[in-house]
Amino acid sequence: MTDVADRVGNVTRQRYEQLVTQAKDLIAQVARAQFALGDMALEIEPMRSVGGSMPNGTDDLFTVTESLQMFADDIGVERRTVEDCRYTANRWPKGRRKEGVSFTVHRILASVVDEDERWAAIEDAPFNPRTGARQWTLDGAKRVVGQRVDRPVTVDEKIQAVADLTRDDEVAAQVATDLLKRPAVTEHVTPAERVRVVTELTRDDTVAKEVTTGLLRRPAVARTAMRDDTTRMLVNRAQFDNSNETRERIRQRTPAVRVIEHTIEYLDLVGSCHGFVATLGRLVPQLRGQESTEDERETVRRQIGRVRAAADWLEGALDNGEFTLDEQLVQLLKGE
């Protein structure tokens, strides 16, 4: 019984080799036929330079396209087939065509611009590791001219194939999601790239909120993030804004809350004034018999100025309802 390893498909290895030999003969015949068809098309419509005219100097009865379309219709093939054969035959004169190499390989290598490089290229068939021989394949020809191969082998070819297949954003998103689920893949992503990806994925505020909430639940992340001055300031500001929003909602739902707040604020204000006066009443008598330096007296005077400005502001707010601070008052209260 024949070993399975000695079979290719449904035939033995020996029979397979016979079929390959027969197929090569057929491919050679097909190549000769396609070159012959290209030569005929060239005879009907020789290649012209851009903007060129008919070689005989007469006016064109048909355009190139019209002539080739007529020829294609009369022999029952597509015009594109005639044009491919014509182009390839022109790029490969009869003396330069390589016997045993398919017409398709000739057509691919026809894009090599320099003629000498083109002649040399077809003589230098790439090594095929599967057969252990130097022979032309379509992918081998495509690699020579820099075209995308059908069966990528190298890392660069595979990357290009993936890029071509993921041009659609929906497909790319699904592929990226699946790839990032593989730990071995994410380990090779640099920190900078990870940051960039996360930034891109969190441009939507809703997504950013969910991601940030999840990250800040991790103590080590939260602790490190709070070391940044800007982050800490923004978080504190957000907490303050959230508190204000919460208070405002409570005020709208419960009007009595505002009355209570007013009472508390009034008591705080009166208590602050009373506390200030009481503190002065306790400290000023203790200054008797003490000698203050000029710098100390100047410092106290500056603070008295701030107190006086604050008191005037309070009085204006009570009498005139003027609660805003002008720039000069702000600077004075800040001690600037």
C-alpha positions as CSV (number, residue, x, y, z in Angstrom):
1,M,0.0,0.0,0.0
2,T,1.4,3.5,-1.0
3,D,2.4,5.6,2.0
4,V,0.2,8.8,2.4
5,A,3.3,10.9,2.5
6,D,4.1,9.8,-1.0
7,R,0.9,11.1,-2.4
8,V,-0.1,14.6,-3.6
9,G,-3.9,14.9,-3.4
10,N,-5.3,11.8,-5.0
11,V,-2.2,10.8,-7.0
12,T,1.1,9.3,-6.2
13,R,4.2,11.4,-6.1
14,Q,5.4,9.8,-9.4
15,R,2.2,10.5,-11.2
16,Y,2.2,14.1,-9.8
17,E,5.7,14.6,-11.3
18,Q,4.4,13.4,-14.7
19,L,1.4,15.8,-14.5
20,V,3.7,18.7,-13.7
21,T,5.9,17.9,-16.7
22,Q,2.8,17.7,-19.0
23,A,1.4,20.9,-17.5
24,K,4.7,22.8,-18.1
25,D,4.5,21.8,-21.8
26,L,1.0,23.2,-21.9
27,I,2.0,26.4,-20.2
28,A,4.8,26.8,-22.7
29,Q,2.3,26.4,-25.5
30,V,0.0,28.9,-23.9
31,A,2.8,31.3,-23.5
32,R,3.8,31.0,-27.1
33,A,0.2,31.5,-28.1
34,Q,-0.2,34.6,-25.9
35,F,3.0,36.1,-27.3
36,A,1.8,35.4,-30.8
37,L,-1.5,37.2,-30.0
38,G,0.5,40.1,-28.6
39,D,2.7,40.3,-31.7
40,M,-0.5,40.3,-33.9
41,A,-1.9,43.2,-31.8
42,L,1.4,45.0,-32.1
43,E,1.2,44.6,-35.9
44,I,-2.3,46.1,-35.9
45,E,-1.4,48.9,-33.4
46,P,2.3,49.4,-32.8
47,M,3.3,51.0,-29.6
48,R,3.6,54.8,-30.0
49,S,5.2,57.4,-27.8
50,V,2.9,59.6,-25.9
51,G,1.2,62.0,-28.4
52,G,2.6,60.0,-31.4
53,S,0.9,59.6,-34.7
54,M,0.5,56.8,-37.2
55,P,3.9,55.6,-38.6
56,N,2.8,56.1,-42.1
57,G,1.8,59.7,-41.5
58,T,-1.9,59.2,-42.4
59,D,-4.8,60.2,-40.3
60,D,-6.1,57.6,-37.9
61,L,-9.3,55.9,-39.0
62,F,-9.6,54.3,-35.6
63,T,-8.2,55.1,-32.2
64,V,-5.9,52.5,-30.6
65,T,-8.7,51.4,-28.3
66,E,-11.2,51.1,-31.1
67,S,-8.8,49.0,-33.2
68,L,-7.9,46.6,-30.3
69,Q,-11.6,46.4,-29.4
70,M,-12.5,45.4,-32.9
71,F,-9.7,42.8,-32.9
72,A,-10.8,41.4,-29.6
73,D,-14.4,41.2,-30.7
74,D,-13.5,39.3,-33.9
75,I,-11.5,36.7,-32.1
76,G,-13.9,36.4,-29.1
77,V,-11.8,37.6,-26.2
78,E,-11.9,40.7,-23.9
79,R,-10.0,43.8,-25.1
80,R,-8.1,43.7,-21.8
81,T,-6.6,40.3,-22.8
82,V,-5.4,41.7,-26.1
83,E,-4.0,44.8,-24.4
84,D,-2.0,42.7,-21.9
85,C,-0.6,40.5,-24.6
86,R,0.3,43.5,-26.7
87,Y,2.0,45.2,-23.8
88,T,4.0,42.1,-22.7
89,A,5.0,41.3,-26.3
90,N,6.3,44.8,-26.7
91,R,8.3,44.6,-23.5
92,W,9.8,41.2,-24.4
93,P,11.0,41.1,-28.0
94,K,11.2,37.6,-29.6
95,G,14.9,37.2,-28.8
96,R,14.4,38.0,-25.1
97,R,11.6,35.7,-24.3
98,K,12.5,33.0,-21.8
99,E,11.5,29.5,-22.8
100,G,9.9,27.5,-20.0
101,V,8.8,30.7,-18.1
102,S,5.1,31.4,-18.1
103,F,3.6,34.3,-19.9
104,T,2.3,35.7,-16.6
105,V,5.8,35.9,-15.2
106,H,6.9,37.7,-18.3
107,R,4.0,40.2,-17.8
108,I,4.9,40.8,-14.2
109,L,8.6,41.4,-15.0
110,A,7.7,43.6,-17.9
111,S,7.3,46.4,-15.3
112,V,11.1,46.5,-14.8
113,V,11.9,49.9,-16.4
114,D,15.5,49.4,-17.5
115,E,15.8,46.9,-20.4
116,D,19.2,45.5,-19.3
117,E,17.8,44.9,-15.8
118,R,14.8,43.3,-17.3
119,W,16.8,40.9,-19.4
120,A,19.0,40.1,-16.4
121,A,16.1,39.6,-14.1
122,I,14.4,36.8,-16.0
123,E,17.7,34.9,-16.2
124,D,18.0,35.0,-12.4
125,A,15.2,32.8,-11.1
126,P,14.8,32.9,-7.3
127,F,15.5,29.8,-5.2
128,N,12.4,27.8,-4.2
129,P,12.9,26.2,-0.8
130,R,10.1,23.8,-1.3
131,T,11.6,22.2,-4.5
132,G,15.2,23.0,-3.7
133,A,15.6,24.5,-7.2
134,R,15.8,27.9,-8.8
135,Q,12.5,28.5,-10.6
136,W,10.0,31.2,-11.2
137,T,6.7,31.6,-9.3
138,L,4.2,34.4,-9.6
139,D,5.1,35.5,-6.0
140,G,8.8,35.3,-6.9
141,A,8.3,37.7,-9.8
142,K,6.1,40.0,-7.8
143,R,8.9,40.3,-5.2
144,V,11.3,41.4,-7.9
145,V,9.1,44.3,-9.0
146,G,7.8,45.2,-5.5
147,Q,4.2,44.0,-5.9
148,R,2.1,42.6,-3.2
149,V,2.4,38.8,-3.1
150,D,-0.5,36.4,-2.9
151,R,1.2,34.2,-0.2
152,P,3.2,36.4,2.2
153,V,6.2,34.7,3.7
154,T,8.4,37.5,5.3
155,V,7.3,39.6,8.2
156,D,7.1,42.7,6.0
157,E,4.9,40.8,3.5
158,K,2.6,39.6,6.2
159,I,2.3,43.1,7.7
160,Q,1.4,44.5,4.3
161,A,-1.2,41.8,3.7
162,V,-2.8,42.6,7.1
163,A,-2.7,46.3,6.3
164,D,-4.5,45.7,3.0
165,L,-7.1,43.5,4.6
166,T,-7.8,46.0,7.4
167,R,-8.3,49.2,5.4
168,D,-12.0,49.1,6.4
169,D,-12.2,50.7,9.9
170,E,-14.8,48.2,11.1
171,V,-12.6,45.2,10.2
172,A,-9.5,46.9,11.6
173,A,-11.3,47.5,14.9
174,Q,-12.3,43.9,15.2
175,V,-8.8,42.6,14.3
176,A,-7.1,45.0,16.8
177,T,-9.5,43.9,19.5
178,D,-8.7,40.3,18.9
179,L,-5.0,40.8,18.7
180,L,-4.9,42.8,22.0
181,K,-6.5,39.9,23.8
182,R,-3.3,37.9,23.2
183,P,-0.8,38.6,26.0
184,A,2.1,37.7,23.8
185,V,1.1,40.4,21.4
186,T,0.6,43.2,24.0
187,E,4.0,42.4,25.5
188,H,5.7,43.6,22.4
189,V,3.9,46.9,22.3
190,T,6.1,49.8,23.6
191,P,4.7,51.9,26.5
192,A,4.6,54.9,24.2
193,E,2.5,53.0,21.6
194,R,0.2,51.8,24.4
195,V,-0.3,55.4,25.6
196,R,-1.0,56.5,22.0
197,V,-3.5,53.7,21.5
198,V,-5.3,54.4,24.8
199,T,-5.4,58.1,23.9
200,E,-7.0,57.3,20.5
201,L,-9.5,54.9,22.0
202,T,-10.6,57.4,24.7
203,R,-11.3,60.4,22.6
204,D,-15.0,59.8,23.3
205,D,-15.8,61.4,26.7
206,T,-18.1,58.5,27.7
207,V,-15.4,56.0,27.0
208,A,-12.7,58.1,28.7
209,K,-14.9,58.4,31.8
210,E,-15.3,54.6,32.1
211,V,-11.6,54.0,31.5
212,T,-10.5,56.7,34.0
213,T,-12.9,55.4,36.7
214,G,-11.5,51.9,36.3
215,L,-7.9,53.1,36.4
216,L,-8.3,55.2,39.4
217,R,-9.7,52.3,41.3
218,R,-6.3,50.8,41.2
219,P,-4.4,52.2,44.3
220,A,-1.0,52.2,42.6
221,V,-2.3,54.1,39.6
222,A,-4.3,56.6,41.6
223,R,-1.3,57.3,43.9
224,T,1.1,57.9,41.0
225,A,-1.5,60.0,39.1
226,M,-2.0,62.3,42.1
227,R,1.7,63.1,42.2
228,D,1.2,65.2,39.1
229,D,0.4,68.8,40.1
230,T,-1.9,69.4,37.1
231,T,-3.8,66.1,37.6
232,R,-4.2,66.8,41.3
233,M,-5.5,70.3,40.7
234,L,-8.0,69.1,38.1
235,V,-9.2,66.3,40.3
236,N,-9.7,68.8,43.2
237,R,-11.5,71.2,40.9
238,A,-13.8,68.4,39.7
239,Q,-14.6,67.4,43.2
240,F,-15.5,71.0,44.0
241,D,-17.6,71.3,40.9
242,N,-19.4,68.0,41.7
243,S,-20.1,69.3,45.2
244,N,-21.6,72.5,43.9
245,E,-23.7,70.5,41.4
246,T,-24.9,68.3,44.2
247,R,-25.8,71.2,46.5
248,E,-27.6,73.0,43.6
249,R,-29.7,69.9,43.0
250,I,-30.6,69.6,46.7
251,R,-31.5,73.3,46.8
252,Q,-33.8,72.9,43.8
253,R,-35.6,69.9,45.3
254,T,-35.6,71.3,48.9
255,P,-36.0,75.1,49.0
256,A,-35.7,75.0,52.8
257,V,-32.1,74.0,52.4
258,R,-31.2,77.4,51.1
259,V,-32.7,79.0,54.2
260,I,-30.7,76.7,56.4
261,E,-27.5,77.6,54.4
262,H,-28.2,81.3,54.7
263,T,-28.5,80.9,58.5
264,I,-25.3,78.9,58.6
265,E,-23.4,81.5,56.5
266,Y,-24.8,84.4,58.5
267,L,-23.7,82.8,61.7
268,D,-20.2,82.1,60.2
269,L,-19.9,85.7,59.1
270,V,-20.9,87.1,62.5
271,G,-18.8,84.5,64.2
272,S,-15.7,85.5,62.1
273,C,-16.2,89.2,63.0
274,H,-16.7,88.4,66.7
275,G,-13.7,86.1,66.7
276,F,-11.5,88.7,65.1
277,V,-12.5,91.4,67.6
278,A,-12.1,89.0,70.5
279,T,-8.7,88.0,69.3
280,L,-7.6,91.7,69.1
281,G,-9.1,92.4,72.5
282,R,-6.9,89.6,73.9
283,L,-3.7,90.3,72.0
284,V,-3.4,94.1,71.8
285,P,-3.2,94.7,75.6
286,Q,-0.4,92.2,75.7
287,L,1.7,94.5,73.5
288,R,2.1,96.9,76.4
289,G,5.7,97.2,77.4
290,Q,6.9,95.3,74.2
291,E,9.1,97.0,71.7
292,S,8.4,96.1,68.1
293,T,10.9,96.5,65.3
294,E,10.1,98.7,62.3
295,D,9.8,95.6,60.1
296,E,7.2,94.1,62.5
297,R,5.2,97.3,62.7
298,E,5.3,97.6,58.9
299,T,4.0,94.0,58.5
300,V,1.2,94.6,61.0
301,R,0.2,97.8,59.1
302,R,0.0,95.8,55.8
303,Q,-2.3,93.3,57.5
304,I,-4.4,96.1,58.9
305,G,-4.8,97.4,55.4
306,R,-6.0,94.0,54.3
307,V,-8.4,93.8,57.2
308,R,-9.7,97.3,56.4
309,A,-10.2,96.4,52.7
310,A,-12.0,93.2,53.7
311,A,-14.2,95.1,56.1
312,D,-15.1,97.8,53.4
313,W,-15.9,95.0,51.0
314,L,-18.2,93.3,53.6
315,E,-19.9,96.7,54.3
316,G,-20.4,97.4,50.6
317,A,-21.9,93.9,50.1
318,L,-24.4,94.5,52.9
319,D,-25.3,98.1,51.9
320,N,-25.2,97.9,48.1
321,G,-25.3,94.3,47.2
322,E,-21.8,94.6,45.6
323,F,-20.2,91.2,46.0
324,T,-17.7,91.1,43.2
325,L,-14.0,91.8,43.8
326,D,-12.0,94.2,41.6
327,E,-8.5,93.3,40.6
328,Q,-6.9,95.7,43.1
329,L,-8.9,94.3,46.0
330,V,-8.0,90.8,45.0
331,Q,-4.3,91.5,45.0
332,L,-4.6,93.3,48.4
333,L,-6.4,90.4,50.0
334,K,-3.8,88.1,48.6
335,G,-1.1,90.2,50.2
336,E,0.4,91.2,46.9
